[in-house]
């Protein structure tokens, strides 16, 4: 699949090397401090051992180099409005399961085996335990989130069936000059973006 994508975009395949790994064995077959930059877009939240993979990222990254990681954002319109209200209350789509399980089924299809979401504090803590300095840039928004926010926010806030945690999140949203929602000063979309940095060895 990756090779086909290179062909589609007319990249020279000789510039690339693909390494296939397994979720059962969270090891990256690259040398210590051998990588200049790591970009992981929507992968770690689907893995069995994200903590171990972050440690591998730290091991292979050169000192004074950085990584950009996207994992699903817990403090998002997707979780608090789309999943918790539209799907679980209005549509009764996931009876008898937790919010986290409903989110997993509601993000990448009901058959997706793993789909986690993290608050900024939770994921930064994982990154720091792996050795990184980490900063949360915010969550980029999907069109679907913006649509549901426009049509359902006020209804959800007024609905007594919605758990207070989700109602408080929706009430606490602020909006930038373009009308995009922010929560505690960061964009409240499902795509949580983190910048990681590996300091030089002391």
CORVENWO-V731111 format. One record per residue. N is the residue number from 0. PSI is psi in whole degrees, -180 to 180 (999 if undefined). D_FIRST is the distance of its C-alpha to the first C-alpha in Angstrom with 2 decimals. Layout:
[[N,PSI,D_FIRST] [N,PSI,D_FIRST]]
//
This chain:
[[0,-45,0.00] [1,-40,3.80] [2,-41,5.41] [3,-37,5.11] [4,-39,6.32] [5,-44,8.85] [6,-42,9.96] [7,-39,10.54] [8,9,12.63] [9,37,14.29] [10,149,13.98] [11,114,15.36] [12,-21,12.85] [13,-14,16.02] [14,-7,16.42] [15,150,13.56] [16,126,13.32] [17,134,10.66] [18,120,12.59] [19,130,11.66] [20,177,14.42] [21,141,16.02] [22,-25,17.65] [23,-20,20.70] [24,91,21.28] [25,66,20.98] [26,143,21.27] [27,122,19.48] [28,59,20.16] [29,155,21.48] [30,162,25.17] [31,139,27.54] [32,47,27.83] [33,-2,25.24] [34,137,22.99] [35,-30,24.16] [36,141,22.11] [37,131,19.85] [38,119,17.88] [39,108,16.65] [40,100,15.96] [41,40,16.49] [42,-49,15.54] [43,-33,18.94] [44,-6,20.48] [45,8,18.13] [46,157,19.06] [47,-30,22.09] [48,66,23.56] [49,-33,23.07] [50,-42,26.36] [51,-37,25.37] [52,-40,22.12] [53,-38,24.28] [54,-36,26.64] [55,-41,23.94] [56,-45,22.99] [57,-41,26.72] [58,-44,27.10] [59,-19,24.51] [60,139,25.41] [61,151,28.27] [62,147,31.53] [63,17,32.12] [64,171,28.39] [65,170,26.50] [66,154,23.47] [67,122,22.32] [68,134,21.24] [69,126,20.70] [70,159,21.72] [71,138,23.23] [72,121,26.80] [73,-39,29.59] [74,66,32.04] [75,159,30.26] [76,-36,31.11] [77,-44,28.24] [78,-51,30.01] [79,-28,33.67] [80,-54,33.83] [81,-51,30.91] [82,-54,30.51] [83,-31,34.08] [84,-61,35.91] [85,-47,34.13] [86,-51,32.26] [87,-31,34.59] [88,-56,37.93] [89,-42,37.80] [90,-9,35.42] [91,45,36.18] [92,-27,32.53] [93,64,32.43] [94,139,35.95] [95,7,36.92] [96,164,34.04] [97,166,33.94] [98,-42,32.62] [99,-40,29.90] [100,-40,28.76] [101,-41,28.95] [102,-44,26.87] [103,-43,24.11] [104,-21,24.15] [105,0,24.58] [106,-47,21.68] [107,30,18.41] [108,151,19.95] [109,-20,22.67] [110,0,20.49] [111,121,18.82] [112,-33,20.53] [113,128,21.04] [114,97,21.41] [115,161,24.19] [116,151,25.99] [117,143,28.26] [118,162,31.33] [119,-43,31.51] [120,-40,34.11] [121,-47,32.15] [122,-37,29.03] [123,-39,31.17] [124,-43,33.12] [125,-43,30.06] [126,-42,29.15] [127,-36,32.77] [128,-28,33.04] [129,-11,30.20] [130,-9,32.30] [131,154,30.87] [132,138,32.80] [133,146,31.01] [134,137,31.54] [135,122,30.37] [136,-21,29.63] [137,174,29.49] [138,120,27.20] [139,148,25.52] [140,141,26.33] [141,158,24.45] [142,-35,26.23] [143,-42,26.74] [144,-44,28.61] [145,-37,30.80] [146,-47,31.61] [147,-35,32.65] [148,-44,34.60] [149,-40,36.57] [150,-24,37.38] [151,-10,37.89] [152,-54,38.94] [153,-39,42.68] [154,-44,42.65] [155,-43,40.84] [156,-37,43.25] [157,-11,46.18] [158,117,44.93] [159,-15,46.73] [160,-20,44.10] [161,129,41.59] [162,143,41.80] [163,-34,43.60] [164,-44,40.76] [165,-39,38.57] [166,-41,41.57] [167,-41,42.43] [168,-48,38.93] [169,-37,39.14] [170,-33,42.70] [171,-6,41.87] [172,141,39.25] [173,168,40.27] [174,138,38.92] [175,-175,38.36] [176,-19,39.78] [177,1,36.87] [178,12,37.22] [179,138,34.20] [180,141,35.01] [181,145,35.60] [182,118,36.50] [183,39,38.66] [184,-1,37.74] [185,147,33.92] [186,139,31.69] [187,39,31.28] [188,170,27.71] [189,-20,25.20] [190,87,22.95] [191,120,25.08] [192,132,24.58] [193,138,26.13] [194,123,27.03] [195,146,27.58] [196,134,29.74] [197,108,30.65] [198,161,34.29] [199,148,35.88] [200,136,37.41] [201,999,41.03]]
//
